[in-house]
């Protein structure tokens, strides 16, 4: 399955469960594919998301998590085999602290995708 097909399936599934796309990490090749497809179909399915060029393809989703202003964030790899990292943030947690955690999650995902050399 192509990256775009996987991406659109992931977006559809997460949308059904009230997750909102917040950020998208795309390799240069996937970014070019997404741009071409959106232009050809005159649609912008990622219009609410900030897109960053990265070493791997993934989507950041967020949604309200229960009462008290807690927010759940999930970093979902764009791949046929589902893999995601999840973090829950408290309402009073500082934006700087949240961003530090998200950067750490991106680094962890990147490490999981890097082949280990023995």
Secondary structure, DSSP 8 states (H G I E B T S, - for coil): --HHHHHHHHHHHHHHTT-EEEEEEE-HHHHHHHHHHHHHHT--TTTTSEEEE-SS-EEEEEEE-SSTT-EEEEEEE-SSS--EEEEEE-TTS-HHHHHHHHHHHHHHHHHHHS----
